[in-house]
Amino acid sequence: MRLSERIRYVGVNDNQTELFERQWPLPYGVSYNSYLVVDEKVALIDTAAAQFADEFFANIKSEIGDRPIDYLIVNHMEPDHSALQAAVRREYPACQIVTNAKAVPMIEGYQGIIDNIKVIKEGESLSLGEVSLQFFMVPMVHWPETMVTWSTEENTLFSGDAFGSFKAAPADVIDSKSSTFADYQDEMTRYYASIVGKYGSPVQAALKKLNGLEIKRICSTHGPVWEQSISQVVALYDRLSRYDADRGVCLAYGSMYGNTERAALELAEAIKAKGIPCAVHNLTEEDYSFALRDVFKYDTVILGSPTYNNGIFPPVRQLMQGICDRMVKGRRFLAFGSFTWAAASVKLLNEMAAAAGFEILSEGITFRQGYSKSKFDAEAIASLL
Ligand code: FEO
């Protein structure tokens, strides 16, 4: 598929895999984007997941026929993009791999390739004829070897996972009136929160490094090619990586027998009645990445957990640990939940939130055994916000 005369999309959509990295649900699929730059020399930028080899090579052949690929640019070594490197080398034996020094041992470790690798440094360029490719290191976005590739002549940034999104790419690949930034914003935020969220500082460093480029096209490894929405996409990444958030609440809970759930739903209604946006997530029915997305979106986190094994109910602990692992900053926090004979969950959640530097809005909102309005005053709790 032509993005320009010289840049072609040869990626694939995956609507079969249920869990990305065997952990993140894909209700709308995902794409593994790969690109050809066709000039006097031909460069392939990243590959695709292993199970799509046939479609991937068919896409390449439909763009360049029997022409050889001269260079394989490796921006990132996670196997959703690197799995077909050895297959590319078998199909195109003279193809030289172009990457940075940190990727070289990973290429050997994952793909067993040790020869014909050109190691480039920060800012170095590779001429393909009319078009050149320039390489910038963006370490820890989100692996140590990550880099991006820039074409000045095409004003195109091949950004690796940066600016990527869950959700299969649209039929015509490029964002457009029928597939806008708004259509992808939630899944882009969930992708960021799940995959990249721990690395806010490296993302900020990368954004500063790319600041002077006059970008007209972002070719990420997942989701649409961004042309219409570049300012929104970059602004979203800037906000997410600064842990900046909208006024609102992510209210997530787990409940065994419905008592903490009733409290959660009452509290959500009371919060909404105050005109504050409140996203509610039942962690026993839904993967925690959806709540994690809204932790990145909103400035207040409210978690409901019964006490279990003298601790936090495991689905809620998983989310709280996920928040702490990603070093989320600057949130207001409130915990509540039921217990039967000894209260522990709220105290432990508050301790984790305090260690994360969150503002604790109230200590000890907990109730013994069954829910009742007299035990859990939702309006009074909502008035704390
Ligand atoms: Fe899409 Fe980090 O691989």
Boltz pocket constraint, residues with backbone or C-beta under 6 A from the ligand:
constraints:
  - pocket:
      binder: B
      contacts: [[A, 76], [A, 78], [A, 79], [A, 80], [A, 81], [A, 142], [A, 161], [A, 221], [A, 222]]
      max_distance: 6.0
